[in-house]
Amino acid sequence: MTQDMVIGLARQAVELTLILGLPMLGVGLIVGLAVSLFQAVTQIQEMTLSFVPKIIAVLVALLVSFPWLMNKLVDFTRNLMEQIPAMVR
C-alpha cells in the first residue's frame, strides 16, 4: 500500500463525509435563517423557537435522504472491499 493510495482513500472518505452531511446541514441552515428572520421581524426572542424547528427539519431531511445516504455508503464500502487485494500487494 503506497502513500498515494492512503491519501486517495482518505480524500474519498472526507469527500463522502462532506457529501453525506450536506442535506442535513443545508436544511438546518435554511430553517435557521427563516427562524432568525421571523424572530427579528416579530421581536420574539424565545430560545426554544430557534432549536425545535431546526431539529425537526434536520430529522425530516435525514429520513428523506436516508436511502440515498445508505446507497452512497454501501457503494463506498463495496469499492473499498474490492480494492483490498490491490492494497495488500
PDB file as gemmi writes it, atoms N, CA and C in Angstrom:
CRYST1    1.000    1.000    1.000  90.00  90.00  90.00 P 1                      
ATOM      1  N   MET A   1       0.862  -1.177   0.000  1.00  0.00           N  
ATOM      2  CA  MET A   1       0.000   0.000   0.000  1.00  0.00           C  
ATOM      3  C   MET A   1       0.901   1.231   0.000  1.00  0.00           C  
ATOM      4  N   THR A   2       0.750   2.021  -1.040  1.00  0.00           N  
ATOM      5  CA  THR A   2       1.610   3.193  -1.179  1.00  0.00           C  
ATOM      6  C   THR A   2       0.994   4.401  -0.477  1.00  0.00           C  
ATOM      7  N   GLN A   3       1.811   5.414  -0.384  1.00  0.00           N  
ATOM      8  CA  GLN A   3       1.363   6.645   0.250  1.00  0.00           C  
ATOM      9  C   GLN A   3       0.260   7.302  -0.586  1.00  0.00           C  
ATOM     10  N   ASP A   4       0.358   7.201  -1.901  1.00  0.00           N  
ATOM     11  CA  ASP A   4      -0.676   7.771  -2.768  1.00  0.00           C  
ATOM     12  C   ASP A   4      -2.024   7.082  -2.571  1.00  0.00           C  
ATOM     13  N   MET A   5      -2.012   5.784  -2.354  1.00  0.00           N  
ATOM     14  CA  MET A   5      -3.256   5.058  -2.119  1.00  0.00           C  
ATOM     15  C   MET A   5      -3.913   5.499  -0.814  1.00  0.00           C  
ATOM     16  N   VAL A   6      -3.100   5.692   0.206  1.00  0.00           N  
ATOM     17  CA  VAL A   6      -3.629   6.126   1.507  1.00  0.00           C  
ATOM     18  C   VAL A   6      -4.217   7.527   1.394  1.00  0.00           C  
ATOM     19  N   ILE A   7      -3.507   8.408   0.705  1.00  0.00           N  
ATOM     20  CA  ILE A   7      -4.001   9.778   0.534  1.00  0.00           C  
ATOM     21  C   ILE A   7      -5.288   9.784  -0.288  1.00  0.00           C  
ATOM     22  N   GLY A   8      -5.341   8.981  -1.336  1.00  0.00           N  
ATOM     23  CA  GLY A   8      -6.550   8.895  -2.156  1.00  0.00           C  
ATOM     24  C   GLY A   8      -7.733   8.351  -1.378  1.00  0.00           C  
ATOM     25  N   LEU A   9      -7.484   7.331  -0.566  1.00  0.00           N  
ATOM     26  CA  LEU A   9      -8.552   6.753   0.254  1.00  0.00           C  
ATOM     27  C   LEU A   9      -9.044   7.748   1.302  1.00  0.00           C  
ATOM     28  N   ALA A  10      -8.125   8.469   1.920  1.00  0.00           N  
ATOM     29  CA  ALA A  10      -8.517   9.487   2.905  1.00  0.00           C  
ATOM     30  C   ALA A  10      -9.300  10.608   2.238  1.00  0.00           C  
ATOM     31  N   ARG A  11      -8.897  11.004   1.034  1.00  0.00           N  
ATOM     32  CA  ARG A  11      -9.608  12.051   0.301  1.00  0.00           C  
ATOM     33  C   ARG A  11     -11.028  11.603  -0.022  1.00  0.00           C  
ATOM     34  N   GLN A  12     -11.177  10.357  -0.484  1.00  0.00           N  
ATOM     35  CA  GLN A  12     -12.513   9.829  -0.781  1.00  0.00           C  
ATOM     36  C   GLN A  12     -13.384   9.789   0.473  1.00  0.00           C  
ATOM     37  N   ALA A  13     -12.800   9.400   1.589  1.00  0.00           N  
ATOM     38  CA  ALA A  13     -13.570   9.314   2.836  1.00  0.00           C  
ATOM     39  C   ALA A  13     -14.026  10.698   3.295  1.00  0.00           C  
ATOM     40  N   VAL A  14     -13.154  11.692   3.195  1.00  0.00           N  
ATOM     41  CA  VAL A  14     -13.524  13.052   3.603  1.00  0.00           C  
ATOM     42  C   VAL A  14     -14.585  13.621   2.668  1.00  0.00           C  
ATOM     43  N   GLU A  15     -14.422  13.396   1.353  1.00  0.00           N  
ATOM     44  CA  GLU A  15     -15.426  13.876   0.400  1.00  0.00           C  
ATOM     45  C   GLU A  15     -16.784  13.230   0.661  1.00  0.00           C  
ATOM     46  N   LEU A  16     -16.787  11.930   0.930  1.00  0.00           N  
ATOM     47  CA  LEU A  16     -18.042  11.233   1.211  1.00  0.00           C  
ATOM     48  C   LEU A  16     -18.693  11.779   2.480  1.00  0.00           C  
ATOM     49  N   THR A  17     -17.891  12.041   3.490  1.00  0.00           N  
ATOM     50  CA  THR A  17     -18.421  12.592   4.735  1.00  0.00           C  
ATOM     51  C   THR A  17     -19.073  13.948   4.498  1.00  0.00           C  
ATOM     52  N   LEU A  18     -18.419  14.799   3.719  1.00  0.00           N  
ATOM     53  CA  LEU A  18     -18.988  16.113   3.426  1.00  0.00           C  
ATOM     54  C   LEU A  18     -20.264  16.003   2.598  1.00  0.00           C  
ATOM     55  N   ILE A  19     -20.266  15.109   1.615  1.00  0.00           N  
ATOM     56  CA  ILE A  19     -21.449  14.930   0.772  1.00  0.00           C  
ATOM     57  C   ILE A  19     -22.616  14.383   1.587  1.00  0.00           C  
ATOM     58  N   LEU A  20     -22.344  13.444   2.494  1.00  0.00           N  
ATOM     59  CA  LEU A  20     -23.422  12.850   3.290  1.00  0.00           C  
ATOM     60  C   LEU A  20     -24.000  13.839   4.306  1.00  0.00           C  
ATOM     61  N   GLY A  21     -23.193  14.761   4.785  1.00  0.00           N  
ATOM     62  CA  GLY A  21     -23.683  15.732   5.756  1.00  0.00           C  
ATOM     63  C   GLY A  21     -24.391  16.918   5.136  1.00  0.00           C  
ATOM     64  N   LEU A  22     -24.196  17.106   3.835  1.00  0.00           N  
ATOM     65  CA  LEU A  22     -24.727  18.282   3.165  1.00  0.00           C  
ATOM     66  C   LEU A  22     -26.249  18.427   3.234  1.00  0.00           C  
ATOM     67  N   PRO A  23     -27.046  17.393   3.011  1.00  0.00           N  
ATOM     68  CA  PRO A  23     -28.505  17.605   3.063  1.00  0.00           C  
ATOM     69  C   PRO A  23     -28.997  18.095   4.432  1.00  0.00           C  
ATOM     70  N   MET A  24     -28.513  17.478   5.495  1.00  0.00           N  
ATOM     71  CA  MET A  24     -28.972  17.888   6.823  1.00  0.00           C  
ATOM     72  C   MET A  24     -28.466  19.282   7.196  1.00  0.00           C  
ATOM     73  N   LEU A  25     -27.212  19.558   6.863  1.00  0.00           N  
ATOM     74  CA  LEU A  25     -26.669  20.883   7.171  1.00  0.00           C  
ATOM     75  C   LEU A  25     -27.348  21.976   6.361  1.00  0.00           C  
ATOM     76  N   GLY A  26     -27.644  21.690   5.097  1.00  0.00           N  
ATOM     77  CA  GLY A  26     -28.320  22.681   4.257  1.00  0.00           C  
ATOM     78  C   GLY A  26     -29.719  22.992   4.749  1.00  0.00           C  
ATOM     79  N   VAL A  27     -30.463  21.964   5.098  1.00  0.00           N  
ATOM     80  CA  VAL A  27     -31.826  22.171   5.613  1.00  0.00           C  
ATOM     81  C   VAL A  27     -31.766  22.919   6.951  1.00  0.00           C  
ATOM     82  N   GLY A  28     -30.820  22.543   7.806  1.00  0.00           N  
ATOM     83  CA  GLY A  28     -30.680  23.234   9.086  1.00  0.00           C  
ATOM     84  C   GLY A  28     -30.333  24.704   8.899  1.00  0.00           C  
ATOM     85  N   LEU A  29     -29.492  24.997   7.921  1.00  0.00           N  
ATOM     86  CA  LEU A  29     -29.127  26.384   7.640  1.00  0.00           C  
ATOM     87  C   LEU A  29     -30.323  27.185   7.145  1.00  0.00           C  
ATOM     88  N   ILE A  30     -31.069  26.615   6.213  1.00  0.00           N  
ATOM     89  CA  ILE A  30     -32.227  27.327   5.651  1.00  0.00           C  
ATOM     90  C   ILE A  30     -33.295  27.561   6.711  1.00  0.00           C  
ATOM     91  N   VAL A  31     -33.589  26.541   7.505  1.00  0.00           N  
ATOM     92  CA  VAL A  31     -34.599  26.695   8.560  1.00  0.00           C  
ATOM     93  C   VAL A  31     -34.108  27.675   9.625  1.00  0.00           C  
ATOM     94  N   GLY A  32     -32.823  27.610   9.958  1.00  0.00           N  
ATOM     95  CA  GLY A  32     -32.274  28.545  10.940  1.00  0.00           C  
ATOM     96  C   GLY A  32     -32.372  29.986  10.479  1.00  0.00           C  
ATOM     97  N   LEU A  33     -32.075  30.227   9.202  1.00  0.00           N  
ATOM     98  CA  LEU A  33     -32.209  31.588   8.668  1.00  0.00           C  
ATOM     99  C   LEU A  33     -33.665  32.049   8.678  1.00  0.00           C  
ATOM    100  N   ALA A  34     -34.580  31.151   8.313  1.00  0.00           N  
ATOM    101  CA  ALA A  34     -36.003  31.514   8.310  1.00  0.00           C  
ATOM    102  C   ALA A  34     -36.485  31.830   9.727  1.00  0.00           C  
ATOM    103  N   VAL A  35     -36.086  31.046  10.697  1.00  0.00           N  
ATOM    104  CA  VAL A  35     -36.498  31.286  12.082  1.00  0.00           C  
ATOM    105  C   VAL A  35     -35.878  32.583  12.599  1.00  0.00           C  
ATOM    106  N   SER A  36     -34.623  32.829  12.265  1.00  0.00           N  
ATOM    107  CA  SER A  36     -33.971  34.073  12.695  1.00  0.00           C  
ATOM    108  C   SER A  36     -34.656  35.290  12.086  1.00  0.00           C  
ATOM    109  N   LEU A  37     -35.019  35.181  10.827  1.00  0.00           N  
ATOM    110  CA  LEU A  37     -35.730  36.282  10.179  1.00  0.00           C  
ATOM    111  C   LEU A  37     -37.089  36.499  10.840  1.00  0.00           C  
ATOM    112  N   PHE A  38     -37.792  35.413  11.139  1.00  0.00           N  
ATOM    113  CA  PHE A  38     -39.081  35.508  11.830  1.00  0.00           C  
ATOM    114  C   PHE A  38     -38.917  36.156  13.204  1.00  0.00           C  
ATOM    115  N   GLN A  39     -37.881  35.771  13.938  1.00  0.00           N  
ATOM    116  CA  GLN A  39     -37.654  36.350  15.262  1.00  0.00           C  
ATOM    117  C   GLN A  39     -37.289  37.829  15.166  1.00  0.00           C  
ATOM    118  N   ALA A  40     -36.533  38.187  14.151  1.00  0.00           N  
ATOM    119  CA  ALA A  40     -36.157  39.596  14.008  1.00  0.00           C  
ATOM    120  C   ALA A  40     -37.363  40.452  13.626  1.00  0.00           C  
ATOM    121  N   VAL A  41     -38.231  39.925  12.789  1.00  0.00           N  
ATOM    122  CA  VAL A  41     -39.398  40.688  12.355  1.00  0.00           C  
ATOM    123  C   VAL A  41     -40.407  40.832  13.485  1.00  0.00           C  
ATOM    124  N   THR A  42     -40.648  39.763  14.233  1.00  0.00           N  
ATOM    125  CA  THR A  42     -41.670  39.806  15.285  1.00  0.00           C  
ATOM    126  C   THR A  42     -41.108  40.186  16.651  1.00  0.00           C  
ATOM    127  N   GLN A  43     -39.807  40.263  16.784  1.00  0.00           N  
ATOM    128  CA  GLN A  43     -39.124  40.572  18.038  1.00  0.00           C  
ATOM    129  C   GLN A  43     -39.451  39.566  19.133  1.00  0.00           C  
ATOM    130  N   ILE A  44     -39.721  38.336  18.748  1.00  0.00           N  
ATOM    131  CA  ILE A  44     -39.907  37.235  19.711  1.00  0.00           C  
ATOM    132  C   ILE A  44     -38.534  36.600  19.901  1.00  0.00           C  
ATOM    133  N   GLN A  45     -38.039  36.611  21.104  1.00  0.00           N  
ATOM    134  CA  GLN A  45     -36.702  36.086  21.371  1.00  0.00           C  
ATOM    135  C   GLN A  45     -36.759  34.828  22.240  1.00  0.00           C  
ATOM    136  N   GLU A  46     -37.612  33.912  21.887  1.00  0.00           N  
ATOM    137  CA  GLU A  46     -37.740  32.655  22.618  1.00  0.00           C  
ATOM    138  C   GLU A  46     -36.649  31.703  22.154  1.00  0.00           C  
ATOM    139  N   MET A  47     -35.894  31.130  23.093  1.00  0.00           N  
ATOM    140  CA  MET A  47     -34.760  30.267  22.755  1.00  0.00           C  
ATOM    141  C   MET A  47     -35.215  28.952  22.124  1.00  0.00           C  
ATOM    142  N   THR A  48     -36.315  28.390  22.611  1.00  0.00           N  
ATOM    143  CA  THR A  48     -36.759  27.109  22.058  1.00  0.00           C  
ATOM    144  C   THR A  48     -37.289  27.260  20.639  1.00  0.00           C  
ATOM    145  N   LEU A  49     -37.701  28.457  20.258  1.00  0.00           N  
ATOM    146  CA  LEU A  49     -38.207  28.692  18.918  1.00  0.00           C  
ATOM    147  C   LEU A  49     -37.113  28.498  17.871  1.00  0.00           C  
ATOM    148  N   SER A  50     -35.876  28.687  18.250  1.00  0.00           N  
ATOM    149  CA  SER A  50     -34.797  28.514  17.278  1.00  0.00           C  
ATOM    150  C   SER A  50     -34.328  27.066  17.187  1.00  0.00           C  
ATOM    151  N   PHE A  51     -34.476  26.284  18.239  1.00  0.00           N  
ATOM    152  CA  PHE A  51     -33.967  24.915  18.236  1.00  0.00           C  
ATOM    153  C   PHE A  51     -34.959  23.884  17.707  1.00  0.00           C  
ATOM    154  N   VAL A  52     -36.177  23.953  18.137  1.00  0.00           N  
ATOM    155  CA  VAL A  52     -37.164  22.920  17.811  1.00  0.00           C  
ATOM    156  C   VAL A  52     -37.415  22.806  16.302  1.00  0.00           C  
ATOM    157  N   PRO A  53     -37.649  23.896  15.579  1.00  0.00           N  
ATOM    158  CA  PRO A  53     -37.865  23.739  14.129  1.00  0.00           C  
ATOM    159  C   PRO A  53     -36.635  23.184  13.404  1.00  0.00           C  
ATOM    160  N   LYS A  54     -35.444  23.589  13.838  1.00  0.00           N  
ATOM    161  CA  LYS A  54     -34.234  23.071  13.195  1.00  0.00           C  
ATOM    162  C   LYS A  54     -34.078  21.579  13.434  1.00  0.00           C  
ATOM    163  N   ILE A  55     -34.331  21.131  14.652  1.00  0.00           N  
ATOM    164  CA  ILE A  55     -34.214  19.704  14.968  1.00  0.00           C  
ATOM    165  C   ILE A  55     -35.215  18.896  14.148  1.00  0.00           C  
ATOM    166  N   ILE A  56     -36.440  19.370  14.078  1.00  0.00           N  
ATOM    167  CA  ILE A  56     -37.465  18.667  13.311  1.00  0.00           C  
ATOM    168  C   ILE A  56     -37.104  18.643  11.823  1.00  0.00           C  
ATOM    169  N   ALA A  57     -36.645  19.766  11.292  1.00  0.00           N  
ATOM    170  CA  ALA A  57     -36.293  19.836   9.868  1.00  0.00           C  
ATOM    171  C   ALA A  57     -35.114  18.926   9.536  1.00  0.00           C  
ATOM    172  N   VAL A  58     -34.123  18.878  10.412  1.00  0.00           N  
ATOM    173  CA  VAL A  58     -32.966  18.014  10.168  1.00  0.00           C  
ATOM    174  C   VAL A  58     -33.377  16.548  10.235  1.00  0.00           C  
ATOM    175  N   LEU A  59     -34.233  16.189  11.166  1.00  0.00           N  
ATOM    176  CA  LEU A  59     -34.714  14.807  11.233  1.00  0.00           C  
ATOM    177  C   LEU A  59     -35.520  14.428   9.993  1.00  0.00           C  
ATOM    178  N   VAL A  60     -36.349  15.329   9.507  1.00  0.00           N  
ATOM    179  CA  VAL A  60     -37.117  15.062   8.290  1.00  0.00           C  
ATOM    180  C   VAL A  60     -36.171  14.925   7.092  1.00  0.00           C  
ATOM    181  N   ALA A  61     -35.172  15.792   7.015  1.00  0.00           N  
ATOM    182  CA  ALA A  61     -34.194  15.699   5.923  1.00  0.00           C  
ATOM    183  C   ALA A  61     -33.425  14.384   5.995  1.00  0.00           C  
ATOM    184  N   LEU A  62     -33.103  13.927   7.197  1.00  0.00           N  
ATOM    185  CA  LEU A  62     -32.424  12.650   7.365  1.00  0.00           C  
ATOM    186  C   LEU A  62     -33.305  11.500   6.895  1.00  0.00           C  
ATOM    187  N   LEU A  63     -34.577  11.531   7.268  1.00  0.00           N  
ATOM    188  CA  LEU A  63     -35.490  10.469   6.853  1.00  0.00           C  
ATOM    189  C   LEU A  63     -35.694  10.452   5.337  1.00  0.00           C  
ATOM    190  N   VAL A  64     -35.780  11.624   4.740  1.00  0.00           N  
ATOM    191  CA  VAL A  64     -35.998  11.709   3.297  1.00  0.00           C  
ATOM    192  C   VAL A  64     -34.760  11.257   2.526  1.00  0.00           C  
ATOM    193  N   SER A  65     -33.585  11.652   2.988  1.00  0.00           N  
ATOM    194  CA  SER A  65     -32.357  11.349   2.251  1.00  0.00           C  
ATOM    195  C   SER A  65     -31.692  10.052   2.696  1.00  0.00           C  
ATOM    196  N   PHE A  66     -32.286   9.331   3.633  1.00  0.00           N  
ATOM    197  CA  PHE A  66     -31.656   8.119   4.158  1.00  0.00           C  
ATOM    198  C   PHE A  66     -31.379   7.055   3.098  1.00  0.00           C  
ATOM    199  N   PRO A  67     -32.305   6.765   2.173  1.00  0.00           N  
ATOM    200  CA  PRO A  67     -31.971   5.760   1.142  1.00  0.00           C  
ATOM    201  C   PRO A  67     -30.776   6.167   0.288  1.00  0.00           C  
ATOM    202  N   TRP A  68     -30.699   7.425  -0.066  1.00  0.00           N  
ATOM    203  CA  TRP A  68     -29.563   7.919  -0.850  1.00  0.00           C  
ATOM    204  C   TRP A  68     -28.269   7.827  -0.042  1.00  0.00           C  
ATOM    205  N   LEU A  69     -28.323   8.187   1.246  1.00  0.00           N  
ATOM    206  CA  LEU A  69     -27.144   8.103   2.112  1.00  0.00           C  
ATOM    207  C   LEU A  69     -26.641   6.671   2.218  1.00  0.00           C  
ATOM    208  N   MET A  70     -27.565   5.737   2.417  1.00  0.00           N  
ATOM    209  CA  MET A  70     -27.172   4.338   2.533  1.00  0.00           C  
ATOM    210  C   MET A  70     -26.590   3.810   1.225  1.00  0.00           C  
ATOM    211  N   ASN A  71     -27.142   4.232   0.102  1.00  0.00           N  
ATOM    212  CA  ASN A  71     -26.625   3.818  -1.189  1.00  0.00           C  
ATOM    213  C   ASN A  71     -25.188   4.301  -1.378  1.00  0.00           C  
ATOM    214  N   LYS A  72     -24.924   5.536  -1.025  1.00  0.00           N  
ATOM    215  CA  LYS A  72     -23.560   6.082  -1.126  1.00  0.00           C  
ATOM    216  C   LYS A  72     -22.599   5.322  -0.209  1.00  0.00           C  
ATOM    217  N   LEU A  73     -23.018   5.048   1.021  1.00  0.00           N  
ATOM    218  CA  LEU A  73     -22.154   4.330   1.959  1.00  0.00           C  
ATOM    219  C   LEU A  73     -21.876   2.900   1.506  1.00  0.00           C  
ATOM    220  N   VAL A  74     -22.896   2.228   0.994  1.00  0.00           N  
ATOM    221  CA  VAL A  74     -22.716   0.856   0.519  1.00  0.00           C  
ATOM    222  C   VAL A  74     -21.788   0.835  -0.695  1.00  0.00           C  
ATOM    223  N   ASP A  75     -21.948   1.788  -1.611  1.00  0.00           N  
ATOM    224  CA  ASP A  75     -21.053   1.856  -2.771  1.00  0.00           C  
ATOM    225  C   ASP A  75     -19.612   2.093  -2.351  1.00  0.00           C  
ATOM    226  N   PHE A  76     -19.402   3.003  -1.396  1.00  0.00           N  
ATOM    227  CA  PHE A  76     -18.049   3.279  -0.920  1.00  0.00           C  
ATOM    228  C   PHE A  76     -17.445   2.040  -0.264  1.00  0.00           C  
ATOM    229  N   THR A  77     -18.231   1.361   0.561  1.00  0.00           N  
ATOM    230  CA  THR A  77     -17.735   0.167   1.245  1.00  0.00           C  
ATOM    231  C   THR A  77     -17.446  -0.948   0.250  1.00  0.00           C  
ATOM    232  N   ARG A  78     -18.323  -1.118  -0.735  1.00  0.00           N  
ATOM    233  CA  ARG A  78     -18.105  -2.144  -1.762  1.00  0.00           C  
ATOM    234  C   ARG A  78     -16.818  -1.863  -2.540  1.00  0.00           C  
ATOM    235  N   ASN A  79     -16.619  -0.616  -2.938  1.00  0.00           N  
ATOM    236  CA  ASN A  79     -15.392  -0.257  -3.651  1.00  0.00           C  
ATOM    237  C   ASN A  79     -14.158  -0.474  -2.788  1.00  0.00           C  
ATOM    238  N   LEU A  80     -14.271  -0.171  -1.517  1.00  0.00           N  
ATOM    239  CA  LEU A  80     -13.150  -0.371  -0.602  1.00  0.00           C  
ATOM    240  C   LEU A  80     -12.819  -1.854  -0.456  1.00  0.00           C  
ATOM    241  N   MET A  81     -13.851  -2.684  -0.340  1.00  0.00           N  
ATOM    242  CA  MET A  81     -13.623  -4.124  -0.229  1.00  0.00           C  
ATOM    243  C   MET A  81     -13.009  -4.696  -1.504  1.00  0.00           C  
ATOM    244  N   GLU A  82     -13.428  -4.182  -2.662  1.00  0.00           N  
ATOM    245  CA  GLU A  82     -12.861  -4.648  -3.928  1.00  0.00           C  
ATOM    246  C   GLU A  82     -11.414  -4.219  -4.113  1.00  0.00           C  
ATOM    247  N   GLN A  83     -11.018  -3.127  -3.480  1.00  0.00           N  
ATOM    248  CA  GLN A  83      -9.651  -2.629  -3.609  1.00  0.00           C  
ATOM    249  C   GLN A  83      -8.681  -3.258  -2.626  1.00  0.00           C  
ATOM    250  N   ILE A  84      -9.165  -4.052  -1.672  1.00  0.00           N  
ATOM    251  CA  ILE A  84      -8.293  -4.642  -0.664  1.00  0.00           C  
ATOM    252  C   ILE A  84      -7.186  -5.497  -1.281  1.00  0.00           C  
ATOM    253  N   PRO A  85      -7.474  -6.380  -2.253  1.00  0.00           N  
ATOM    254  CA  PRO A  85      -6.364  -7.161  -2.825  1.00  0.00           C  
ATOM    255  C   PRO A  85      -5.271  -6.295  -3.451  1.00  0.00           C  
ATOM    256  N   ALA A  86      -5.646  -5.195  -4.102  1.00  0.00           N  
ATOM    257  CA  ALA A  86      -4.657  -4.300  -4.687  1.00  0.00           C  
ATOM    258  C   ALA A  86      -3.880  -3.550  -3.607  1.00  0.00           C  
ATOM    259  N   MET A  87      -4.502  -3.293  -2.482  1.00  0.00           N  
ATOM    260  CA  MET A  87      -3.829  -2.563  -1.407  1.00  0.00           C  
ATOM    261  C   MET A  87      -2.823  -3.442  -0.666  1.00  0.00           C  
ATOM    262  N   VAL A  88      -3.086  -4.723  -0.591  1.00  0.00           N  
ATOM    263  CA  VAL A  88      -2.225  -5.628   0.157  1.00  0.00           C  
ATOM    264  C   VAL A  88      -0.897  -5.841  -0.569  1.00  0.00           C  
ATOM    265  N   ARG A  89      -0.913  -5.811  -1.871  1.00  0.00           N  
ATOM    266  CA  ARG A  89       0.314  -6.054  -2.657  1.00  0.00           C  
ATOM    267  C   ARG A  89       1.385  -5.069  -2.408  1.00  0.00           C  
TER     268      ARG A  89                                                      
END                                                                             
